[in-house]
């Protein structure tokens, strides 16, 4: 079951509502998503449940959404041992929150993003698949490190199940020279 939760990692880029008026939130949210665009890589671990202790690593690339909406499009892979899982996600603004999906959404093998908000250097999104409800929190630590926690709701309590720390892949940034 927890390996099915791995697609949530792809968002890396999150279940409270913003307190600022919607008009001023849009530029701030767009700036956040632009700041997390780029290549990221790093280790993670399943911290609860049947697969507790399983370690994995991810390589993800975030880009602006294709139609220029506030949000992000992610693609990449996460590896558990010799197994490699493709990761993809799209998060876009929907009214005062966010919507989207991991992989092919809850109707397929993924998850739906059903809500979300940006608050400073953190994004929180609500996630859903059938009876599974939870949240993913991605927090920037400076400009080159992002911590991600994915929690699921068990009865009336949110239980963290996945933790991940991504570092900006500075080797993949194109550099030029002055002639």
C-alpha positions, 0 to 999 in steps of 0.5 A: 500500500505504501508503495502506491503512496510514492506518487505523492512524492512527486509533488514536492512542490501543498492543508491550510487555507491562505489567510490573505485575500485571493487577489494578493495570493495569486502573485505570491503563489506563482512566485513560490511555484516558480522558486521550486521549478528546476531539478531536485534529487534526494533520499526519502524513507517510509516512516510508518506502516508495513513498509516502515524503514524502506528507503528510496531516492528521487530525481524530479524536475519541476516546470511551469504548467503548460498553459501558464496557470499558477502551479507546477508540472513535475516529472521524474523517477523514484527508485526503491532498490533496483525498482524505478517508478516514474513520477509525474504530477500537475498542480494548478490553481482552482478558485481559492485552492488547488487541484491536480493529480499524481500519475493518472489520478485516483481513477487510475494508479495515482492520487487526486489533489483535492485542495491546497494552499501556499503559505510563505515557503510552504505548500500543503495539498490535500490528497485522495484515493478512494478511502485514503485521505491525507496531505502532502507538505513541501517546505523550502529550507533556503533556496536549495533544499526542500523537505516533504512529508506525506501523511494519511488520515487514520481515524481522526489523526494524521499519521506521517508515512513518508519523509523526503529531503530534496536538494536542488540539482545544481549540476543540471543548471546550464551555465554560460561564459562571457566571451 
